[in-house]
Amino acid sequence: MDDFSDWVGRSETRHDVATAAPLVGLAALLDHEVAAPATVPPLGHWLYFLPDARQSAIGDDGHPRRDDGGLLPPVPLPRRMWAGGRVEFLAPIAIGADLARVTTIEAIRAKRGASGDLLFVTLRHDIAADGVPAIREEQDLVYRAAATATPALVAAPATALAPEPAEAARRVTPDPILLFRYSALTFNAHRIHYDRDYARDVEGYAGLVVHGPLIATLLLDHASREIPGLTPARFSFRAEAPLIDGAAFDLCLTREGSGARLWARDGTGRTTMRAEVTA
């Protein structure tokens, strides 16, 4: 694999405005009563600074082509996923605030996994609202080799596992409508989320893949429902296995101090994402 160490430290700055419309859409997606908010809710900042690559610059997978000259390096591994992240909420973001985001490549690490070569790229996002630091975030992207005939990443346990006990659990059944609406909110054109033939035949999944950020958002929403008045100061999450549309999964929570430990659990009892929130 090529050495991309020279890309570490590269950065770009983008601007946006904290409008209410996408947040109203997110509230509807999460099945809340819809009302125009006064501030951006936790993780609502993911609905801004959306990708804006021209249609002619989009690759076969729905992502911008690797040779588009953007911030990310031209990694030859074909599959890209958002593997996890860590978010600090520094100050409220008022609706109407002018937003500025500085994104910097913090680290690039190559590894060898069960499914082949992996490359991890960590991005740091520093977001200011009307000039005041509001969000500090690290985002982990993982690039993977092409799928094999029976890729390890879609393999599920042959038998059900004993589920980890949860203080509160809520079942979600993801369907193509949920996935489509979240893709629309985030302008995410990755085909694994809406093109079943592509997801199965090219990337080796059993069906449409539930977005990692959507699962993280559902987990933090679960915490907000179970812990009234929760004001997150930090939130972190790490994906461990994919979730596929049509297969119900559980959002799980156990309180820890003023926050909670969270996880998503599939129908076999396997944990597919772990997260923590602290107030």
Secondary structure, 3 states (H helix, E strand, C coil): CCCCHHHCCCEEEEEEECCCHHHHHHHHHCCCCCCCCCECCCCHHHHCCCCCCCHHHECCCCCECCCCCCCCCCCCCCEEEEEEEEEEECCCCECCCEEEEEEEEEEEEEEEECCEEEEEEEEEEEEEECCEEEEEEEEEEEEECCCCCCCHHHCCCCCCCCCCCCCEEEEECCCHHHHHHHHHHHCCCCHHHCCHHHHHHCCCCCCCECCHHHHHHHHHHHHHHHCCCCCCCEEEEEECCCCECCCCEEEEEEEECCEEEEEEECCCCCEEEEEEEEC
